[in-house]
Amino acid sequence: MRPGIDVECREVGLRDGIQIQKVFFPTAGKIAWLTAEAAAGMPEIEVCSFVPPKLLPQFADAAEVVAAAKKVEGFRIAALSPNLRGAMDAFNAGVHKLNYVTSVSEEHNLANVRRTIDESIEDFKRIVALRNETAGSEKTILCAGLATALGCSIAGQVPVADVMKLAERFVDAGADEISVSDTVGYANPQQVKDMFTAVMGAFSKQVAVTAHFHDTRGLGLANVYAALETGCRHFDASLAGLGGCPFAPKATGNIVMDDLVFLLEGAGLKTGVDLDKLVEVRDIIAANLPDEPLNGMYAKAGAPKGFVPATQAA
């Protein structure tokens, strides 16, 4: 956690937010987005995914985007990789953090990355070894994303015990961070509170714990508050709520980053993000995805009269 900051936010729109877009988001637009959001104070941005272009053409420019991001100071560059080959490319590109996703649901993991959970764990161990052996990559943070931790569109309910078991396996394998993800937006606040009470109690002293929520059923921000009450202080979100899971039909996107920052700042928690500058970045998305609906109530309604963000308070 940065000095003077209460909650760390991570922008995932440039990866999770646009991965299912059929329209290619221009490279120059991606660079403009990350540059402007970093200037608004966003501490970490997931800028791309290192996957074969034939599978996700949206990220054919991954290396170019990371190279441009490295010229921008003041934020941590994160990228996703589903396997060892992608991790190798990410390390060579010079990312600061690598996100590696495995579904708690065996069925979802097979559909998403075409491997069993055991196979995914073994691949992660190889990534840890590669990170430790690659000159210049020793300090790269490895985050293990636990997808479908709060429900699966294929398997249904996911037991807390299964999440705890997978989290423990990743921590033992060398993860520096774990991300508990409501990939398809099934969770409710009580469920989140139960899950994060267990996860935070078991792992928060060993690794950072991040919450990743989708707003499929309108409970995304309520779930954030439930996680906050358990002590969680790291959250993913996407500017304008872009995103969605390819294996969750009709599912809406990630929680809205601008609304998340408003919630946190209004609760007296400093994020270090300039909310008004953040909202202005939405114009870059609109210019490059003119047919994509942009979500977010703060951007629509503006600040309440007399509202002073915690970050700006004396």
VOTI-57205 format. One record per residue (C-alpha): y, x, z; residue in one letter. Coordinates in pm, whole numbers, plus 50000, padded with zeros to 5 digits. Layout:
% residues N
YXZA ...
//
This chain:
% residues 314
500005000050000M 503465013549910R 505905019450197P 507924988350275G 505674965450071I 503564937750222D 501504926249923V 500464944249604E 500264924349281C 498414934948967R 499364921348625E 496254913548419V 497864894448134G 497714923247888L 493934923847927R 492504892248079D 495404871647954G 495094879547585I 491424888647543Q 490484854447405I 493564851147185Q 492594847546820K 496004860646716V 496424898246751F 499214906346994F 501134934246815P 500934968746969T 504714971646985A 504814938547172G 502224950447425K 504224981847488I 507454961947525A 505694938647772W 504324965947998L 507594985547985T 509684955448085A 507314944548359E 507154979448505A 510974979248509A 510804946648706A 508864965048976G 505264955148897M 503244982549068P 500054979548861E 499324966148514I 495924962748349E 496994972047997V 493814969147790C 490044969347771S 487974997647626F 485414978347423V 484214981147062P 486904966746830P 484264946546646K 483634927246970L 487264923847081L 489704932846801P 492554925347040Q 492014959547200F 491554981046892A 494814997846994D 493715005547352A 494215043147334A 497645038747173E 498745014047439V 497625037047723V 499385066647561A 502615046747550A 502125034047906A 501835069748034K 505415075647920K 506625047848150V 507105058248510E 506665038548827G 503425019148784F 499675024048791R 497885020648457I 494635001148483A 492094993248212A 488754975548199L 485484989748077S 482164971248073P 480025002448028N 479745040348039L 480975045647684R 484105025647749G 484645044548074A 484435077347888M 487145065747649D 489275053447940A 488995086548125F 489885105447808N 492905082747762A 494085090748114G 494105057048296V 494885056948667H 492365029748751K 489215017448581L 488044981948641N 484324975748594Y 483084939948604V 479684926848707T 478944890248766S 477384879649093V 475564853248889S 472684869548702E 472954843448427E 476644850248372H 476144887948372N 473514884848100L 475824863047893A 478924884247951N 477694920247931V 474094914447819R 472564932548115R 470924924448444T 472844931148764I 470534960448842D 471304975748503E 475024971248563S 474794988848899I 472955018248747E 475595021048474D 478325020848738F 476625049848918K 476745069348594R 480455061148562I 481085074148914V 479285106348826A 481245109548502L 484535103748686R 483675130648940N 482675155448671E 485535149648425T 488465173148465A 491645153648534G 489795121548617S 488715129848971E 491495108649119K 490915078648891T 490375047949108I 487205028249038L 487414990949102C 484254969949098A 485024934448992G 482664908149132L 482934880948870A 481844844848939T 481944852649312A 483134817449392L 481154797949137G 479604800948792C 479854777848491S 476214786248410I 474504789048748A 476774767048960G 477384775949324Q 477104812449426V 476004820449784P 478264842050001V 475214863350078A 474864872449711D 478504883649696V 478124904550010M 474984921049879K 476584930549546L 479774942649716A 477714964949945E 475834979449649R 479084988349473F 480655003449783V 477515024149840D 477625034949474A 481155048649510G 483625020649437A 487145026349571D 488074989549545E 486324956349502I 487804925749336S 486454891849437V 486944869049139S 486964831549093D 486344837448724T 486034801148623V 488294784648879G 485694766749090Y 487004776149433A 488834755949697N 490844769949990P 488144764750252Q 485594781950032Q 488034810649974V 488714813850345K 485004815750423D 484354840950146M 487264863950221F 486724862650595T 483254876850530A 484304902250266V 487404914550448M 485484917550773G 482754938350614A 484584960250364F 488394961250406S 488244992450627K 486275010950359Q 487864999550033V 490774978849906A 489884942249849V 491614923249568T 491564885849501A 491424872749144H 491944835349098F 492104811548803H 493974778648813D 491384757248638T 491594728948890R 495114734649015G 494174752349338L 494984788049239G 498014793349464L 496444773749749A 493514797849723N 495924827249736V 497304814450064Y 493804809850203A 492984845950115A 496274857550269L 495284841550597E 492174863650609T 494264895150564G 493854900550190C 496954917750050R 496034925649688H 496194899049415F 495694896849039D 497694873048822A 498884869148464S 502464864048353L 502874828148230A 499264821148332G 497674834548016L 493924839248001G 490584823248058G 486904831848054C 485004829847721P 482024815547911F 483974787948085A 484714760347834P 487954741247905K 488874765848180A 492564773848209T 493994808248262G 494764830748551N 497194820648821I 500794825148708V 502224858748813M 505804846048838D 504724817049061D 502584840649272L 505544863849334V 507704833749424F 505074821849672L 504744855849836L 508454863549850E 509184828949987G 506614835050259A 508564865850366G 506144890650209L 507714918850009K 506134925749669T 508724950149538G 509014928649224V 512344915349097D 511464879149030L 514314872048788D 513574902948581K 509904893348582L 510634858848438V 512634874748155E 509494892848038V 508044859047938R 510364860347635D 508314889447498I 505144868647523I 506814838947357A 508044860647070A 504584874747000N 502514843447073L 504854815746956P 502114789246950D 500724796847296E 501804773947581P 503364793347869L 502624780548218N 504664784748534G 506834762348747M 509284788448878Y 510274797248522A 510784760348451K 512624749548767A 514304781648880G 514984792749235A 515784767349508P 519394767749626K 519904795449877G 516554812049806F 516534849249889V 513344868449799P 511944889150081A 512184920449868T 515944915449835Q 516594904850193A 518504928950414A 
//
